[in-house]
Amino acid sequence: MTRIGRSRAGAWCTAGLLTAAAAAPAARAAPAEIPLEAFAAGPQMAEARISPDGRRLVYLTTVAGEEMVVVRDLRPDTVHAILHAHGGPYSVSRCEFKTDDRLLCHLEGVQRGAGGRPYPASRMVAVDADGRRPRVLFRNGFFATPESVARSQFQDRIVNWLPDDPRHVLIELGDDGSVFPSVYSVDVYRGNLKLVVPARPPIMDWTADSRGVVRFGYGFRNDTGVYIARSGPDSPWHTLEEFKRFTHQRFDPLAIGPDPDQLFVFAPHEGRTAVWQMDLGRGGDLKLLYSRPDVDVGGLLEWPTDRHVVG
């Protein structure tokens, strides 16, 4: 009886499987292969940025096989192309809103020096959100104002966006191709320049506070690095620290906080990279702000419109 019961159970099982198989839909057809052209078509959206009023997006996209800069109005939802992303030796890497209606676009490319040797370079184009009034801010040529900055290798390194000033940003430019830049105020509509901080070799990178005052500089020559700072726009520069590159560096600068004397830096803490606060007004004293025992801190978060530190 036991053996018969097993046989009947097996028969019922088999019948149930056959019934289920009969009721199951036919095997699905293999999905169509994605054409190679789809992979090479370019992104639908890349490097998106939002306007200060939240009404527009600017981003890179592909239109009919060509990469373009487009602005999307969110109310109503309309899209229009304003620039070709490629032209000559340069390509647009991203665009950002200076105001709700004026954009600054970063271009990266290659120039050639003496003997045809290539080297990396960048440029900047200002344009209205509707595509009108485009302007290459620093043109090479005899009539550039001043002529020396037109030969700057990198022309898109913004030091401060000056969110309370609708016409100007602070930008680093190497006079006559120098690697030691000066800081200028540039008019994003007309391209006019005003010198704010002259070059101070060996400083290669400048940082401004939330008011647009350049307060901190970093640079190096050979194997010696240096940090310099000042307490205000009319105060003298002083050396915060000198160090040997690759062997001893007490901290790495990140950004100036809401307090103009507050410099956020990377520095080690218990074997991990942590965020510290340095007081520029007290000779560089450090205070721990944030650390994790299990991971290194990767960086700071900035608000997309006025670039203030939020986390």
PyMOL commands that set and color helices and strands:
alter all, ss='L'
color gray80, all
select helices_A, chain A and resi 2-23+36-39+114-116+147-151+175-177+280-282
alter helices_A, ss='H'
color red, helices_A
select strands_A, chain A and resi 46-50+56-63+66-74+77-84+86-87+90-97+102-112+118-128+135-136+157-160+168-173+182-187+193-197+203-208+214-221+224-229+238-244+252-256+262-269+272-279+285-290
alter strands_A, ss='S'
color yellow, strands_A
deselect
rebuild
show_as cartoon
